[in-house]
Amino acid sequence: MKVGPRKFELTADLLLRAYSIGVFPMAESREARELFWVEPHERGVFPLDRLIVSRSLAKTVRSDRFRVVGDCDFHAVIRACADRDKTWINDEIVRLYCELFAAGHAHSIEVYEGDVLVGGLYGVSLRSAFFGESMFHRVRDASKVALVHLFARLRIGGFRLLDTQFLTEHLASLGAVGISRDSFRMRLAHAMRGDGDFDAWPPAKPMSGAEALRRAQNCGTEVAKRR
């Protein structure tokens, strides 16, 4: 469900209160000045006890071809996520989420090849819920590697909910599922009663691919039979 677009004074505190009840803002385009609230009828979520990792992806993760860290360059990640033909990330979204990052409520996972940022994702952390916002890749599998590392960090930190907002075919292939709005609200309420800690594994400390997969597999990650 979309409400708007409309002009409103949006602050980081109001944004967190919106997330706590399952609502989030978007813009119509990069150039749009106005934002609107969204609460999907079907919500995409990743069950934290199941992530589908293909054999080829598992091999890439274990190879440590990439260096994966968190919260080292949040601004670069959100700008990279917005760098596409069609985007809902405008300058106001960038400003607000950078404020959330400064307050410790937004986080990024960064994937480097050498010293070059080639993939990553960002989202909002509130109690034991993590709300995935967007991801990007500039080389094959870089965003998927970021997701594996996010799973590992969320499990280490005791998170209960990983929200993807919308369910896409790509996310479904990795284990995401669609649930009703009412079901999401119940899961969200449960997550708001817990306390996740994104810093349980220090964000700037690289995590090896083998460690990330092990942490994920400990929560029931499925290594797919397909290649």
N, C-alpha and C positions, 0 to 999 in steps of 0.2 A: 504494500500500500504506500502510495506517495502522497504527501501533503505539501502543497506548494506548487511552483516556487513562490517564495515570499521573502520580504526583507525582514530580518530580525537581528537583534543584537546577540551574537553567539560568543560565549566565553568558554574557556577551558573547563570551568566548573560546571556550567550548564551542559556542556558536551558529555562530561562524565555521568551526570544525572540521567541524560538521555540513554546512554549505553546501559545504565543499570536497569532500565525498563525495556531494553530491546530495540531502541530507536537510534538511527544514525543519520548524519547529513551527507548530501551529495550535491554536486553542481551539474548543470546540463552540459557544460563544456568547459574547456580551459579558459575561454574568454568570458564566461558567464560571471555576472556580479552577484547574483542571488543564489542562495542555497535552499534546499528543501529537505524535509525529514522523510525518512523511509523506514517502513516496517514490513518486510515481505510476508505474504500469505504463506509461502513455503520457505523455510529457512534452511540454509546449508550449514551443516556441522560436520566436523571430523570427530568420530568417536576416538577417544584417546587410547583405546585398547586395540586399535586396528588401523594400520597404515599399510597400504599395498605398495610394496617396493619390488619392481621387476629385477630379474637377475642382472640385467645390464646396468640398471641404476645402482644396485648394490655394489657392483664391481667398481663403478665410477666413484661412489662414495668412499669405499675402502681404499682406493688408490691414492687418496690425498693429493690428487691433482690440484684441488682447490684448497685455499686457506679460508676457514670459515670462522667468523667472529660476530659479536653483537655490539650494537650501540656505539660503534666507532665513527660512523659517518651517516647519521640518520638523515640529514638534509639531502645528501647525495642519493640515498635510496628513494626517498619520496619523490625527488625530482626525476629520477630515472623511471619510476613507476608512471609518472605523468607524461613521459616522453613517448607518446604514441599518437596516431592519427586521431583517435577518439578517446577522450578521457573525461572522467567526472571530477578530476583533481584540478581545482583552480588555485589561484594565489591565496584565497582566503582559507581553503583547506590546508594548504602548505603551512600558512602562518599558525593556524590553530593546532595542528598536530605537532609542529615544532615546539609550541608552548607546552603541549602535553608531554613531549619528550623531556623538555627541561624540568618538568615537574615529576618525572619518573613514571608517568603513566602511558607512554608510548615507547615502543622498542623496535629495533631493526635487527635483522640478520643479514650480514654482508658476506658475499662470496667473492674471493679474490683469486685471480690467476696471475701469479707474480704480484706486482703492485697495482694491477688494474682491477677495478670493480666490474665484475662481469655478471652478477646476479644478486638477488636478494629479495627481501620482503619486509613489510612493516605492519604493525598493528597496535592495538590498545590493550593495556593490561589493567584489569579492575578486579580486586579481590582474587578469586580463583578462576576468573574467566579471561580468556585471551580472544580478542576480536580481530581476526585477520582482515586487513584492509586491501592490500594489493601486493603483487609480486612482479618481478621482471627478470629477464635473462638476455644476455648478449652473446652467450655461447650455449651450446646444447647442454641441457640438463642442469644448468646452474640454479634455476629457481627450484627445481625438484630437490637438489642437494640442500638448499636453504630450508625447505620444508622438513626434510629428515632431521636436520639439526634443530629446527624449532620444536619438533615433536620431542626430541631428547631433552631439551632444556625445560619444556613445560612439564614433562614427567618428573624430572629432577626437582622442579620447584613446587610440585604438588598441585598443579592446576586441575580443574575438573571439567572445563568446557573450552573447546576451540571452535569458535564461530567463523564460518566463511561467508556469511550474509546470504549469498546466492549459491545455488548448486549449478555447476556447469559440467559438461561432459568430461572436461579435463580433470576437474577435481573429483568427480565420481570415479574416474579410472584409478585414482590414488586412494580411494576409500571413503570419500565424503558421502554423506547421505542427506536426503531432504526430509524435514520433519515439519509438522504443522506449527502455526504460530503459537497455539496454546501449549503444545508440547515444548517448544523452545522456551516459552516463558517459565514453565516449571523447571526446566534444566537451568535456566538463568538464575532463578530464585535460589536454587540449590547452590549454584556457584557463588552467589553473593553472600552465602553464609560461611564460605571458606576463605582461606588466605593463601594465595599462591605467591611464590617468590621467584621472579624472573632472574634475580641476581644470585640464586642458589649456586649456579655455576657462573663464576664471574664473567660477565658478557665479553670483555675484551680478551679473555683467555681463550686461545684457539682450542677447539675440540677436534680430536682426530676423527676421521671417518669411521674407523673401527669402533671407537668409543660411542659415537653417535648412533650407529646401528645397534650396538649392544644395548644401549639405554633404551632405544626404541623397541628392540626385540623383547626386552624384559617386560614391556607392557603389551606384548602379544602381537607385535608387528608381523605381518604376513609377507614373506618373500615369495612373490608370485612365481608360478611355474613358467609363465611365458617369458620370453627373452625381451 
